[in-house]
């Protein structure tokens, strides 16, 4: 049984059908990429999974339980969370408060969660009393991921974590994603940076025009030109 399974997922914005019957599965412990050019429908897919975009048709299953269209807060409690595109940290709040917000629907002692995030991202510990808006782009991305980790998710959805970051910082972020996966978190990663994503993931899906146009192991996708075609076809 897949940890996350989506079937026939369709997302519409008025007359625009952004996601057209997408099927996708992520097994427990896997790191899976969802690749595709701008506008392919990747963010809409992630947003629909976590209830941030309306699902016009199809189903989202978590451990075989139907979670389609459930409120984001319910999904967070069930262990599924999204680190959104563009990071969206609360610039006027400290690093520590941003992390606290990540755990808003969790009761009890958060000390272990803070410790875990600070172990992964020591720079966030050093800067925990600093306003998030004063962090560099890479540090804000770490904070966005750290904030999502505060609920100790079973599955983490990452939307373009490399967006707008300098190459060296992108390397660091990808190393961290690989480490998270080794630590046992299941990850669905949306990325434009195909080569780097395929270096760390187990499998990938390629989207174009709202549909899945290819799927396979990282090795298969690397050795075929389907990813390239999907990107070129979008222009
Ligand atoms: P990007 O990498 O640019 O985020 P993407 O693959 O994530 O691309 P989406 O952001 O899901 O693609 O967009 C898919 C399509 O849906 C695009 O045509 C986009 O313009 C449209 N779209 C996305 N969000 C909305 C919205 N809130 N209202 C109307 N159309 C939207």
Boltz pocket constraint, residues with backbone or C-beta under 6 A from the ligand:
constraints:
  - pocket:
      binder: B
      contacts: [[A, 13], [A, 16], [A, 17], [A, 18], [A, 36], [A, 37], [A, 38], [A, 39], [A, 40], [A, 41], [A, 42], [A, 43], [A, 44], [A, 45], [A, 85]]
      max_distance: 6.0
